[in-house]
């Protein structure tokens, strides 16, 4: 059981935070929430005959619910909840409460549509967007609520209604793998909140560190924990931009499906070899890093817009006597700008568009005084690979020289890199170079003859493997009809030489039977 002492202690925190937020925001909740007394409501899954989800409001006397609500009073959670409501105000959808749904569905999900019993009546909210999580006392002690803002991030995107083309990749998404532009953008946005939660909530920081203490040696070996650790540490260090390495295990008896997932889930990266531009932008870990860098940059967070901009997200305009900075924190400020950019991206995303490139371009158009900063962050994080390979090659040579301790070469190359990067960035900002010039088309081929498990944990269910010829691993290519491991390796060598294939016909013209 969660101890009475813990709940009492969190109750003190709640009282303090309510007083603090009221003073800081000059009663800001009345400008954001239709019902400031109920900024967030907990509901548990309820049985009903309807096809839509049904739930009932959890009584405030419930100990587990009280512990959850206490954590949701942390300033970080209050910020993301306020932003979610602000986006609902922006699109004119304030029907129903902000809701955390406690169900038996393993994992966490963004949901839409619910029949809610509040104790007095049943209400049907067909368009309400909310987070669905499995939470109990044991999970809460292990830091499970740290994932809440990740899932709420998906809810934010659903509220804005940013339309994406159908996601073609059939493998399970993981932060360290390469999938497609759509998955990378959506999941990368969600995952960057996990690092933000780690940064902003000491409880989650401590729970994460506790999970990997020396006495818990097996925690670091389990896939989900490996993935979680990368989402915290690699996002901070930009470690996802490198090509993958396979562990030295006996692969002779493995099936191609097993080899595909081994490469997909390997947490080992080669710091001297960069991914291609398209592979970077199809990796949710890279996208999480980009969003994290955008949303923690001092200029982008602290550069506030004119007051009218924030009125879009409020129930009523702010009086002239209220300073916007007293209503929205720097983190809230930058999150609102993210969402506004999404709203302007709608209708501009198609199968050939990398959403993150469109995001950076649109940000620069809407906020021209921030264009240099966001373009610089994007190019530095991706080492200029989306424009050309020149800066990336210098980076790889610098990394190798640093690894072997060749100090003179390392210093020489580091200087060359900074000069080349500055020239590249300035050429992009001046319009002489295009931000996505080095990104080829997504060339998806459905491999109907090869079935892949849809999750790494279970052999069933399966689906035909879809392969993007411009990002596929050697094992994915070898699974194609008429291809072998040898021909797949040759195709990757040719792809590296050309940077990307322009079309399926180009690949066929090289003599590869597809």
Secondary structure, DSSP 8 states (H G I E B T S, - for coil): ---HHHHHHHHHHHHHHHHHHHHHTTSTHHHH-TTGGGSSEEEEE---SSSS-EEEE--TT-HHHHHHHHHHTSHHHHHHHHHHHHHHHHHT---S--EEEE-SSSSEEEEEEEEEE-SS-EEEEEEEEEEEE---HHHHHTTGGGGHHHHHHHHHHHHHT---------S---TTS---HHHHHHHHHHHHHHHHHHHH-HHHHHHHHHHTSGGGTTGGGSHHHHHHHHHHHHHHHTGGGEEEE--S---TT--HHHHHHHHHH--EEEEEEE--HHHHHT-HHHHHHHHHHHHH-HHHHH----HHHHHTTSSS---TTS-GGGTS-HHHHHHHHHHHHHHHHTT---TT--HHHHHHHHHHHHSGGGHHHHHHHHHHHTTTTTT-SHHHHHHHHHHHHHHHT-HHHHHHHHHHHHHHHHHHHHHHHTTSS-TTTT-----EEEEEEEEEESSSS-S-SEEEEEEETTT--HHHHHTSTT--HHHHHHHHHHHHHHSS-S-HHHHHHTT---
